[in-house]
Amino acid sequence: MNKNYIKEYLMTGTGTEGQLLIPRKIHDTIIAEVDKALIPRSEAALYVPPASVPGSSYDIDLESPNTMSARLTGEGAEFVIDSQDFSSLNVKPKKYGTALRITKEMIEDSKFELLNRQIRKAGKKLAENENSLIISDALDNATNTVTGGAAITIANITRAMQYLEDSDYNPTTFAVGMEVLNDLRNIDTFTEYNKVGNREMLERGFLGTIYGMLVLKVSTNAGMTTTSSFVFDRDEAYAIVEKRTITIENFDLPCYDMSGATVSQRIGVRYMRAGAIAKITTT
């Protein structure tokens, strides 16, 4: 073998089997997928744990707003009969989950704890699924929608707040998609030091409040439309009913020489008062 061939052999990577001629260092830690920005459970008006769900579903009784009134009554006249109206909604948790299977060879030969990593990742995916349910089964059922233009404006935000206040709800939370978040960064009222805006954005990034509302950025890959945002009352808007918390069950498949686990959850999300939610859409 001449010197020119040896040089070419080393430079072109012809020797791939075992990589004997070209030493490589493989990083001994997996670079994990980034965590998503999710709506925390603290923003739910009602969270019902498994111990409080004796059957397959859960009923929530609500007073109907503005269904009783005090009437002018003349001297000696009979009082008019009136009463508060009520409504009821039912939340039926559904089952979500995934099954994991890994061969014994993979477990024996891998530098990483593959099964444990997959279990943790499955738990995160169930959390992302819960976030998607909050958006699709609760926030997207808003009674009122503000239609904006190419970028969200202060007028869009305050109009959404007014929709809630018109029905005596309190706008406490402002959940935004990533494009809306970018629009907020470009509204100078919230960024200039010489205005009464949100200086926290310049100092620590866009966290904090707008008009007293907690601002939450929500990942596009967790059910949120990037051009949408929601103003809602955390004390009235929606409920989460969890029949089974995230549960891990390990198993072995000796005939396939595999180990595995199932990761599952039974959960339901339901809006309680659609008038306590306003949606803002932009293009």
Phi, psi and omega in degrees: 000123183279168186293325181296321180292319179300317180298315179296320181300318181285324185281328185269353179073033178300322181278086182265329184293111179080345181051046184290327185268343183236093181299140178225147175251122178262125181301135188269017175225132177287135175279110189286155173295142182292144177287149181273156174272117187239160175281121182290156180295340180298344180273355177280138178293328183215127172242124182250116181280168182305322183297340181263005180243088185289333181246211183269352180211176185221130179262138177237124180262135183234141169285137176277125184297145170058042180246011172224144180218153174267128186248147175294129183232128181285163179298127179077000181274157179284138175291141177284132180286132178209161178201160177285137175269157181227157173224165182223144174229152183242132178246120181248107179298141176249159184264132177231151177170187179206156177248139181242136176223131181222133181291154178298326179298319178296319179294318182289323188267342186284148174280349186242158175278083190299312185296315180297322178295318180295324178295314178298320179294321178298321177299319178295322180294326176292325176295320177294323177296320177299319178298318178297322178293322178301320181284310186286321186263351181234289190295325180292352179266020180306138177295320186241142179233133174259121181263112180264187180259220182292333179221147180291148180238166175299323179297323177298316182294312183291330177292320177297320177298320181295322178305317179292315184293331176299332179256016176070021173267161184249114179291108185252336190224141180232100180265127188232147170280171188292326178289323176295321177302318177296322177300318180298322179296337183261006174270112190295335179301330182268357187236334186283136182294333184270013175236160180277075182242200182264088181293341182300330180297319180290330185270322186227009186095170188282081173231155179123220188229155170230121182051039178083356180267138173291127180265124179239122172273138185234130186296139175299325181276016176230036172096355184267133172283130188298334182262009182252159172208161184224134170252127181211164178262112185295343180271354186224344197286304188210165181235149174241125178243120183244113179275326177225121175292170179303118189238135180247127176234115180276150177208161176239145175238082185301325183292337176256359183056047182233155167240156181197185179202152169249138178238121188218165179204142171245118187209150175221144178234138183212134173291145178258312178230105183297334179288348178272008180229136173231135180255139176244127179244141173232173181249000000 
